[in-house]
Amino acid sequence: MTSIAEPNQNCGLCPRLAQFREANRQLFPTWFNAPVSTFGDPDAQLLIVGLAPGLRGANRTGRPFTGDYAGDLLYATLFRYGFATGIYLQSPDDGLRLKGAMIANAVRCVPPENKPTPAEILTCNRFLHAQIAALPRLKALLALGQIAHNATLAALKEKRAQHSFAHGKRHDLERFVLFDSYHCSRYNTNTGRLTPQMFEKVVEEIAAYLGERFDA
């Protein structure tokens, strides 16, 4: 069921993305090929904001960060700090559950070359804004990369000039605390820009801030 926080499966708000989605439906008819909904715990205290679905990741499987390397690092870290239970097998039917956390993307549809335009990011921001408003226990947000950071600030009506992005940085906002990390993509890890230890440190700081590990 579509909610105000989720675009419908044939959302046409961004014509370029809709055209790309339709082309992928023709090329890969068994894939998900639709706006990817948020995933996780409706009582989340932590909202993780990514960039957009990967072509062969979430656009294929229908679940954020599922089916590509970024999900391997993200979910392994969430397991480590008690934000996930079950098992992650890069498939939406693997039984994985999030505890106290939810994942959303700044842009819900896969963009060509993984590069949404500023207009597309702005257009899709209404869904991120609505998702934040729909989480009654939300205390912290984790932005994966600068685009997600800027989109989160826009959704919160915060001024970008006062909160510049930097890996490991913490921003104490009016209602929430925003944490920054480089995106856990294969490119960032292969180049050494982000190591698993660097990413784990950020999530560890978030778990400490929230004051509990949501242990099973």
Secondary structure, DSSP 8 states (H G I E B T S, - for coil): ---TTS--TT--SSHHHHHHHHHHHHH-TTS--S----EE-TT-SEEEEES---TTTHHHHSSTT-SSHHHHHHHHHHHHTTSEES---SSTTS--EESSEEEEESSSS--GGG---HHHHHHHHHHHHHHHHT-TT--EEEEESHHHHHHHHHHTT--GGGS---TT-EEE-SS-EEEEE----HHHHHTTSS-HHHHHHHHHHHHHHHT-----
